[in-house]
Amino acid sequence: MNGIVILDKSATTNPNHGSTPEERSVEQLLSAGWILIDKPAGPSSHQLAAWARDMLEVEKLGHGGTLDPFATGGLTLLSGSSMRLTGRILKGDKKYISILKIPKGIDDETLEKSISQLRGRIHNVPPIESAVKVQVRQRTIDSFEIIERDDRFILTSIECEAGTYVRTLARDLGLLLNGPVELTELRRALSGSSSENDAVTMQQLSDSIYLWKQHGDDAALKKMIQPIESLLSDLPSIVVKDGAVAALAHGAPLASVGVVSLDTSVMRGDEVLIKSLKGEAVAIAKMTVPGSDIPNMTGG
């Protein structure tokens, strides 16, 4: 028996406690939410997060996944308790669009042959410019393709594992081409499940904050702040009763009697998202038994 199984069809939720993610106020969203910013070239990721923190007047707001000052594209800003998920954001695969300047006299065949050697599992050493401790690491390059070429300049699309340094790829391509390769522009187009198409500019964020604070119009800002649950949509879920929510919040283990529905395909050791009947994220937990065992449990 696999798939979503409802164990208690009669379970209801108290409307006086909690709210669905869609019903949250701006303040509630900022206590556990995130914003995807289209970072411009110039400021550091840290500076951008600091500006947003001051504009929104929140104490806890950071970024998930650093972009170099010269780079542009999707930068995830995490607010409130969403900052606990920074590690999950950092692990997401990335997609970059870059412009590389290659040495003179390189024909298309030589260029493609060299790039092909940088696909798959490769060694990726952080560049000198990086604040990360220099050490040899392996990263997977799923795709490294030329979109367009104009003499010595190539527009490329790179899909890669988290923690890959495109500047290092440029350096290694230069070694294969026997000449320096310069990374002239870099844009993060995708981070995990977040696309640049969903990103907003700092000006758009500023305008929406102004409308909210000065005119009481929160519609634009609420569209920009995503609930914490959307960061966890890749996890299988277990829906629990209101009474179980309170117990879990105080560190109690989840008993089968508190389960409303679950994905029975989950295995022992799998991570799951525990949600309330309103769709609120309650906890991330690890299964101690297979999901298929829970419907048959009489206790525990």
C-alpha positions in Angstrom: 0.0 0.0 0.0 1.7 3.2 -1.2 0.5 6.8 -1.7 -1.4 9.3 0.4 -3.6 7.5 3.0 -6.2 9.3 5.2 -6.4 7.8 8.7 -8.9 10.1 10.2 -11.5 11.6 7.9 -13.4 13.3 10.8 -10.5 15.4 12.0 -11.1 19.1 12.1 -9.1 22.2 13.0 -9.8 25.0 15.3 -10.1 28.3 13.3 -9.1 30.3 16.3 -5.6 29.0 16.3 -3.1 29.4 13.5 -3.8 30.2 9.9 -3.2 28.8 6.4 -0.1 30.2 4.7 -2.3 32.1 2.3 -4.1 33.9 5.1 -1.0 35.2 6.9 -0.3 38.9 7.5 2.9 40.5 6.4 4.2 40.3 10.0 3.4 36.6 10.1 5.1 36.0 6.8 8.2 37.9 7.9 8.4 35.7 11.1 8.9 32.7 8.8 9.2 33.5 5.2 11.6 34.3 2.3 12.0 36.6 -0.6 13.8 35.9 -3.9 15.7 39.1 -4.8 17.2 39.8 -8.3 20.6 40.9 -7.1 22.2 43.7 -9.2 25.9 43.9 -9.8 27.8 45.9 -7.3 26.7 45.2 -3.7 27.7 42.1 -1.8 25.1 39.5 -0.8 25.6 40.6 2.8 25.0 44.3 2.0 21.8 43.4 0.1 20.5 41.4 3.1 21.4 44.2 5.5 19.5 46.7 3.3 16.4 44.5 3.2 16.6 43.9 6.9 16.6 47.7 7.6 13.8 48.4 5.1 11.6 45.7 6.5 12.6 46.5 10.1 13.1 42.9 11.1 15.8 41.6 13.5 16.5 38.3 11.7 17.1 38.3 8.0 19.9 36.7 6.1 20.8 35.3 2.7 21.0 31.7 1.5 23.9 31.3 -1.0 26.4 34.0 -1.6 26.8 35.7 -4.9 30.0 37.7 -5.7 29.5 41.5 -5.9 29.9 41.5 -9.7 27.3 38.7 -10.1 23.6 39.1 -10.6 20.5 37.0 -10.3 18.5 35.1 -7.7 19.5 35.6 -4.1 17.3 34.1 -1.4 16.6 36.2 1.6 15.4 34.2 4.6 13.4 36.0 7.4 12.8 34.9 11.0 12.7 31.1 11.6 13.2 30.5 7.9 16.9 31.2 8.6 17.0 27.7 10.1 16.7 26.4 6.6 19.8 28.1 5.3 21.6 24.7 5.0 18.8 23.3 2.8 18.9 26.3 0.5 22.7 26.0 0.1 22.4 22.4 -0.9 20.1 23.1 -3.9 21.5 22.7 -7.4 22.3 25.9 -9.3 22.0 27.2 -12.9 24.2 30.0 -14.1 24.4 32.0 -17.3 27.9 33.4 -17.9 30.0 35.2 -20.4 33.5 34.0 -20.8 36.3 35.6 -22.7 38.5 32.9 -24.3 42.0 33.1 -25.9 42.5 34.1 -29.5 42.5 31.6 -32.3 40.3 28.9 -30.6 38.1 27.1 -33.1 34.7 25.7 -32.2 35.8 22.1 -32.2 38.6 22.7 -29.8 36.4 24.8 -27.6 33.7 22.2 -27.4 36.2 19.4 -26.8 37.7 21.3 -23.9 34.3 22.2 -22.4 33.2 18.5 -22.6 36.1 17.7 -20.2 34.5 19.9 -17.6 31.2 18.0 -17.5 30.3 15.3 -15.0 32.2 14.8 -11.7 35.2 17.2 -11.5 37.6 18.7 -9.0 36.6 22.3 -8.1 39.0 24.3 -6.0 37.7 27.6 -4.6 39.3 30.6 -6.3 41.6 33.0 -4.4 38.8 35.6 -4.3 36.6 33.2 -2.3 36.2 33.6 1.5 36.0 29.8 1.7 39.0 27.8 3.0 40.9 26.6 -0.1 40.6 22.8 -0.4 40.1 20.4 -3.2 36.5 19.4 -3.6 34.5 17.4 -6.1 31.4 18.8 -7.7 29.1 17.5 -10.4 28.6 19.6 -13.6 25.3 18.4 -15.1 25.4 20.7 -18.1 28.0 23.1 -19.5 26.7 24.4 -22.9 27.5 27.2 -25.3 24.4 29.3 -26.1 26.1 31.7 -28.4 29.6 32.7 -29.5 30.9 36.1 -30.7 34.6 35.7 -31.6 36.4 35.5 -28.2 33.2 35.9 -26.1 31.0 32.9 -25.4 27.6 32.9 -23.6 27.2 29.7 -21.6 24.6 27.9 -19.5 26.0 25.9 -16.6 23.8 23.6 -14.4 25.8 22.3 -11.5 25.9 21.0 -7.9 25.7 23.5 -5.0 29.1 24.8 -4.1 30.5 24.9 -7.6 32.7 27.9 -8.5 32.1 29.1 -12.0 35.3 31.2 -11.7 37.2 28.0 -11.2 35.5 26.4 -14.2 36.7 29.4 -16.3 40.2 29.0 -14.9 40.2 25.3 -15.7 38.9 25.9 -19.2 41.8 28.2 -19.7 44.2 25.5 -18.7 42.7 23.2 -21.3 42.8 25.9 -24.0 46.4 26.9 -23.1 45.5 30.5 -22.4 43.6 32.6 -19.8 39.8 32.5 -19.8 38.1 35.5 -18.1 34.7 35.3 -16.4 33.3 38.7 -17.5 29.6 38.3 -16.4 27.8 35.8 -14.2 24.1 35.5 -13.5 22.4 32.9 -11.2 19.3 31.8 -13.1 18.2 29.0 -10.8 18.8 28.0 -7.2 17.1 24.8 -6.1 13.5 25.2 -7.1 13.6 29.0 -7.2 13.8 30.6 -10.7 15.0 34.1 -11.6 11.6 34.6 -13.1 10.2 34.7 -9.6 12.7 37.2 -8.4 11.9 40.9 -7.5 14.3 43.8 -7.6 15.3 45.8 -4.6 13.3 48.8 -6.0 10.2 46.7 -6.3 10.7 45.5 -2.7 11.2 49.1 -1.6 8.0 50.3 -3.4 5.9 47.5 -1.9 7.2 48.3 1.6 6.3 52.0 1.1 2.7 51.1 0.0 2.4 48.8 3.1 3.8 51.3 5.7 2.4 54.6 4.3 -0.9 53.5 2.7 -1.8 50.2 4.5 -1.7 48.4 1.2 0.0 45.0 1.7 -1.0 43.3 -1.5 2.2 43.7 -3.4 4.5 42.9 -0.4 2.5 39.7 0.5 3.0 38.5 -3.0 6.8 38.9 -2.6 7.2 37.2 0.7 6.8 33.4 0.3 5.8 31.2 3.3 8.3 28.9 4.8 6.3 25.9 3.6 7.2 26.6 0.0 10.9 25.9 0.8 9.9 22.4 2.0 7.5 21.4 -0.8 10.0 18.7 -1.9 9.5 16.7 1.3 6.8 14.1 1.7 4.3 15.2 4.4 2.4 13.9 7.4 -0.7 15.9 8.4 -1.4 15.9 12.2 -4.3 16.9 14.5 -4.3 20.2 16.4 -3.5 18.4 19.6 -0.5 16.7 18.1 0.8 20.1 16.9 1.0 21.4 20.5 2.8 18.3 21.7 5.3 18.3 18.9 6.0 22.0 19.6 7.2 20.9 23.1 9.4 18.2 21.7 7.2 15.2 22.1 7.5 12.4 19.5 4.6 11.9 17.1 2.2 9.0 18.0 0.2 7.3 15.3 -3.1 8.4 17.0 -2.2 12.0 16.1 -1.8 11.4 12.4 -4.5 12.5 10.0 -2.9 11.5 6.7 0.5 10.5 5.4 2.5 9.4 2.4 2.9 5.7 3.0 5.7 5.4 0.5 8.2 7.0 2.9 10.8 4.7 4.3 12.5 4.5 7.7 15.1 7.2 8.0 13.5 9.5 5.4 12.9 13.2 6.2 9.3 14.3 6.3 7.5 17.5 6.8 4.9 17.4 9.6 2.0 19.8 8.8 -1.1 20.9 10.6 -4.6 20.6 9.1 -4.2 24.2 8.0 -1.1 23.4 6.0 1.3 25.0 8.5 4.8 23.6 8.8 5.2 22.2 12.3 8.5 20.3 12.1 10.9 18.4 9.9 11.3 14.9 11.2 12.9 11.5 10.4 10.8 8.4 10.1 11.6 5.8 12.7 9.3 3.3 11.0 8.2 2.8 7.3 5.2 4.9 6.4 3.3 1.8 5.3 3.4 0.5 8.9 1.6 3.5 10.5 -2.0 2.7 9.3 -1.8 -0.7 11.0 -0.5 0.7 14.4 -2.8 0.7 17.4 -0.5 2.8 19.5 2.9 4.5 19.6 
